[in-house]
Amino acid sequence: MRTSILKSLKPDIIVEMLEMAVVFENWKKVMETADILYQCVLISMNIGSIIKR
């Protein structure tokens, strides 16, 4: 799945995809998906800090 599509998904869906990748031992997909989830969390934290200002 392309990175741009993954970035549009909700984080809980990305976590499920990450769990499935681990079960199937697809380590490349685990790393890609974990990186996208990390980016989503960073973006949401940045938006939250901007809103609090």
Backbone bond lengths (Angstrom), bond angles and torsions (degrees), N, CA, C in turn:
res aa  C-N    CA-C-N  psi(-1)  N-CA   C-N-CA  omega(-1)  CA-C   N-CA-C  phi
1 M - - - 1.448 - - 1.524 108.75 -
2 R 1.316 116.58 140.85 1.455 119.51 -177.05 1.524 111.39 -74.11
3 T 1.324 114.79 149.82 1.460 121.88 -178.72 1.515 111.68 -58.36
4 S 1.321 118.19 -39.64 1.463 121.00 -178.57 1.524 111.59 -62.62
5 I 1.322 116.97 -36.13 1.466 120.39 177.73 1.522 109.87 -69.81
6 L 1.326 116.99 -43.16 1.462 120.50 -179.89 1.525 111.75 -61.42
7 K 1.331 117.59 -38.25 1.456 120.48 -178.68 1.518 112.16 -65.27
8 S 1.335 117.56 -22.46 1.458 120.45 -179.38 1.534 112.11 -84.73
9 L 1.325 117.59 -9.25 1.464 121.42 -179.03 1.524 111.18 -82.15
10 K 1.321 115.90 156.78 1.461 120.74 175.49 1.528 108.48 -70.52
11 P 1.347 116.64 147.74 1.471 119.49 -179.07 1.532 114.33 -55.69
12 D 1.331 118.74 -35.01 1.472 119.37 -179.05 1.527 111.36 -66.24
13 I 1.325 117.31 -32.26 1.465 120.63 175.95 1.527 109.32 -69.01
14 I 1.327 116.34 -40.20 1.465 120.32 179.28 1.524 110.19 -63.65
15 V 1.339 117.12 -38.04 1.470 121.04 177.51 1.529 109.98 -62.67
16 E 1.327 117.60 -42.25 1.471 120.38 177.79 1.519 110.90 -62.15
17 M 1.335 116.82 -40.97 1.454 120.38 178.14 1.526 110.78 -64.17
18 L 1.325 115.65 -37.75 1.460 121.27 178.23 1.524 110.31 -63.51
19 E 1.329 116.82 -44.07 1.461 121.46 178.43 1.531 110.83 -61.55
20 M 1.333 116.62 -41.66 1.465 119.97 179.51 1.531 110.92 -65.44
21 A 1.316 117.04 -39.70 1.464 120.67 179.26 1.523 110.50 -63.30
22 V 1.340 116.98 -37.87 1.463 120.84 178.17 1.534 110.00 -65.88
23 V 1.326 116.33 -44.23 1.463 120.10 -179.62 1.531 110.96 -58.85
24 F 1.326 116.08 -40.98 1.462 120.13 -178.93 1.526 112.92 -87.25
25 E 1.325 116.14 4.12 1.466 122.98 178.56 1.526 112.36 54.86
26 N 1.331 115.28 39.98 1.460 120.99 176.28 1.532 106.57 -94.94
27 W 1.328 115.26 83.24 1.463 120.61 -169.04 1.530 112.62 -67.65
28 K 1.319 117.52 -31.21 1.463 119.70 176.72 1.534 109.58 -63.78
29 K 1.321 116.44 -44.44 1.469 121.01 179.23 1.528 110.40 -67.21
30 V 1.329 117.38 -35.29 1.466 120.52 176.81 1.526 109.85 -59.07
31 M 1.326 116.24 -47.80 1.467 119.98 -178.85 1.530 111.71 -65.01
32 E 1.327 117.62 -42.96 1.463 121.17 179.50 1.526 110.94 -62.74
33 T 1.319 116.08 -46.56 1.462 120.94 -177.20 1.524 110.94 -68.58
34 A 1.321 117.52 -39.99 1.462 120.85 178.51 1.528 110.58 -63.46
35 D 1.314 116.74 -38.94 1.461 120.42 178.25 1.526 111.01 -63.94
36 I 1.315 117.05 -42.77 1.469 120.61 179.20 1.519 110.60 -65.94
37 L 1.328 117.50 -41.16 1.461 120.62 177.62 1.521 110.38 -62.01
38 Y 1.323 116.83 -42.53 1.467 121.66 178.01 1.531 110.54 -59.86
39 Q 1.326 116.56 -43.46 1.466 120.77 178.47 1.526 110.96 -63.13
40 C 1.333 117.27 -40.61 1.475 121.02 178.20 1.523 110.83 -61.24
41 V 1.328 116.27 -42.67 1.464 120.62 179.94 1.531 110.31 -64.98
42 L 1.324 116.80 -43.55 1.463 120.20 178.54 1.520 111.20 -61.02
43 I 1.316 116.81 -43.60 1.460 120.86 179.60 1.517 110.37 -62.41
44 S 1.335 117.39 -44.61 1.465 119.87 -179.07 1.530 110.76 -66.61
45 M 1.339 118.16 -34.06 1.462 120.67 177.99 1.521 109.90 -68.60
46 N 1.330 117.60 -40.10 1.461 120.97 178.53 1.529 111.15 -64.61
47 I 1.318 117.31 -41.78 1.456 121.18 178.54 1.522 109.94 -64.44
48 G 1.328 116.76 -41.58 1.466 120.81 178.38 1.509 113.00 -61.55
49 S 1.322 116.53 -40.21 1.470 119.18 179.98 1.524 111.36 -71.15
50 I 1.321 117.73 -31.27 1.465 121.36 177.38 1.532 109.85 -69.60
51 I 1.319 116.90 -40.89 1.465 121.31 -179.13 1.522 110.71 -65.21
52 K 1.339 117.77 -37.17 1.461 121.53 -178.49 1.515 112.15 -67.28
53 R 1.311 117.66 -22.11 1.466 120.81 -178.04 1.462 109.57 -71.75
